[in-house]
Each structure stands twice: as structure tokens, then as C-alpha cells.
């Protein structure tokens, strides 16, 4: 199971840290990724981290988001800085590989981030 949390209402320029609690067993080939879906838009890739800690980011978000993991606590975090209203979205964590949504097999529920102007 994957459980995302940490969303909320913030102001432009604020920072926010999302957390994904990972429980159960996943294939060692799966990492954990974050995706987001804004109202009326398709879900898009945000960041991914492998079990070995190798990270990848959406080009549009590089420099503003950082993904990290705590294997002892079985959590994956997404730190976001300099938030903008266009970052408003439901944020999802998922188990899979790469940047394409179709390569993620297990999904948690979303956590809503709202950035006010």
C-alpha cells in the first residue's frame, strides 16, 4: 500500500513537504514516483527515486522539488519550494519505474495541494 499525506493550503512562495508511506512488498525493480493532476488536466510525472536512491525529475520542476527516501521508515518524501498557483493539484505517489504513468502498477490516494496567489 501507498499512503500520501502532507497536502494542504499554502501561499505562493511557500514550501511544502509531502510524504508517502510505503507498506507491503513490491518488486525490487520498482521505485517510488510522485505524479500530480491539476484540475482539468492530465496526470503528470513529478519525480522518481529508485530503491538505491537514484533520482529523476520532470524538467519543468527541477530545482523546486526534491525527492528523498528513508528506507528505515519506509517513506518517500517530496520537498517542494517556491510554490506557485500552477502547482495546485492532487499529488499521488506510486510504485513503478520511469516517468510514464503506464509503468506504475501501484498507486496511493492523492493528497491535495492548493497554492493561493
N, C-alpha and C positions, 0 to 999 in steps of 0.2 A: 504493500500500500504506500501511497504517497500523499502527504498532507501538507498543503501550502498554507502559510499564515503570514501575518505581518502587514497586510494591506491596510489602507485607511485613507483619510482625507489629509492632504498636505498642501502647502502653498508652493508657488513657483520658486525655484531655487533651493528648496528643502532637500534633505536626503532621507532615504528610507531603506530599511533592510528587510528583505523577505526571507523566510525560512521554509525549507522543505524537509519534513521529517520522513525518513525512508524506513519502512519496516517490511519484513518478509525477505524472500530470496529472489534475486534477479541474476540473470546470466552475467558472468564476469565480463562479457563483451559490452554490456550496457553501461553507459554513463548516465548522468542526470542533466537534463536540459531545462531551461526556462523558455517559455513562449508567452506571448501576450496577444490579446484580442481586444481591439478598441471597438466601440460601438459602430456597427455598420461596416466593419472591415474584417478581412480575413485574419486568421491567427498567424502570427509571425514569430520567427525564431529570435531569441534574445541572446542566449549564451548556453554553453555546454561545458561540462567538466567530466573527464574520464575518471575511472577508479584510481588511476595513477596521478591524477591531478593536472593533466593536460587540459588547457582551456581553449575555447574558441568563442568568438563574439560576432554579433551582427556588426557589419561595418558602420552602420549608422549610429550605433550605440557605444562604439569603442571610446574609452576614456571617461565614460559616465557610468558604466556598470562594471562590477567585479563579481565574479562567481568564485566561491570557495567551498570547501567541504571539510567536515570534521568526521572522520571515519569512526572515531571512538563513540561519538554521539549519534552517528548515522543521520547527519543533517547536511544539507547543501544550502548555502545562503547566496542571496543576490543583493549586493550592496549597490544602491543607485544614488547618484549625486546630481546636483543641479537639475532637479526635476522640472519638467515643462508641462503645460496643459496637454500637449500631444502625447505625453506618456500615460495619460489616463487610459486604463484598460484593465481587463481581468488578466491576472498573471497566473500561469499554470506551470507546475513542474511535472516532468515526465521522465520515464526511463527509456533510453534508446541511444542512438548514435547519430552523429552528424547534425546537419542544420535543417533537414527536411522533416516536416511533420509526420509524413507517412512512415518514417523509420523509427518512430516512437510507439512502443507497444502498450506501455502502461502510463496512465495519466491520473493525476490527482485532481481534486476540485480546484477551481480558481480562487484567487484572493484578489479583491477589487482594490485598485489604487486609483484614487481620484486626486488630480492636481488642479488646484484652483488658481486662477490668474491673479 
